[in-house]
Amino acid sequence: MQIYLDYSATTPTRPEAIAAMQAALIDEWGNPSSLHAWGQRAAIVVERARVQVARLLNAPAEAIVFTAGGTEADNLAVMGVVRQYATPQHVIISSVEHSAIAEPVCWLEQLGWDVTRLPVDTQGRVNPLDLRAALQANTVLVSIIYGQSEVGTLQPIQALGTIARAHGALFHTDAVQVVGRLPVDVQQLPVDLLSLSSHKLYGPQGAGALYVRPGVTLLPLVGGGGQEAKLRSGTQAVPAIAGFGVAAELAAQEMTIETPRLIRLRNQLFEQLADVPGLLPTGISGATLKETLWHRLPHHTSFYLQKADGETLNGKTLVRQMNLAGIGISAGSACHSGKLSPSPILQAMGYSDRAAKAGIRLTLGKQTTEADIDWTVMVLKQVLSRLTPELSLSRLSY
């Protein structure tokens, strides 16, 4: 039995998106910048997809800039803003950003930029009052992730964006994990820039987009032919964009049914793992699990191993054991060259280095069923009992 529970890493490309990609490869393979019929057929595919993605966000089509994925969209948002300044200014991010934001901001620090990393509470959430206090006269950009990919935390984007906008700073959010899973309306959200990715919503890998609010100026990362309103030069990947567009359109249509279904499955998984000794959900210190679920992605569960001992039992060990049983989950911390590093996200939330190496993530999707949840819980309990036979059957209170 094979069960995939790593939908936050990537989603399987849906058949309708594959069909659109095949049509583009076979019949619409021209260069969209060409003026002849072959080029114009491809250009129509790109512009149709732009409309489809824009509708998912309730955005004007011209506000959508296609990229190669969420990482490029994040980089374009940050660097596209800061490259307009001749001297270093001030940027604010959270301490739980994805590396696609955290790494470019580290580069900025090396160039002399002033960077504030806002702390988070034990649930992984930014306090809007901390943002208000951190703003400076020369703050030019605030970037706060919408839905955290490792622990599932949703940030108070409405409040944060309102504060940034009132101050006059541009506000960007990495919404890669949110778009397609929760309604996102850029006419209502106070955002200037918003990143999304095709392969998180059942489109193909290699496509993403940045929403740029009309009137916001960016400088491009790449010089060239001036495609994508001169913000992303290079011939567009027409097949990937076509698949992205179809996936976005279908996500908008299905969200009202699919999101509640995922929430039910997510809650079922949390409930069935609630009595497993040594396995604790992340982000509930100082609150009940029920309270934290209001601020969690609908498809996302995350835990840490309380009795992890580093080499023999950690998040990576559990991922490998579950994979041997045919179940795909992910570790909540990064693995580089075989060395397991503490998760900076869990560290920012107050977890010890040992606990920050012991995180796991189980994320659900369209193909997940109640039977999958039941089977996964049974297997996970068996694996943990084998790896940690010394644990008491009684659950420690949290």
Protein Blocks (a to p, Z undefined) as FASTA:
>chain_A
ZZddbfkmpccddfklmmmmmmmmmmmmccfkbmbfklmmmmmmmmmmmmmmmmmnopaf
klpccdfbjklmmmmmmmmmmmmpfbdcdddddfkbcfklmmmmmmmmmnopacdddddd
fkopacfklmmmmpcfklcbdcddfbdfklopacdfklmmmmmmmnopacdddfklmgop
accdfklpccfbdcddfklnopaehiacddddehiacddfbgcehpahhlagcjddfklm
mmmmmmmmmmmmmmmmmmmmmmmmmmmmmmmmmmgghiacehighiafklmmmmgcfkbc
cdddfkbghjmocfklmmmmmmmnopacddfbdceehiacddfklmmnopafklmmmccc
ddddfklcfklmmmmmmmmmmmmmmmmmmbcfbdcdZZ
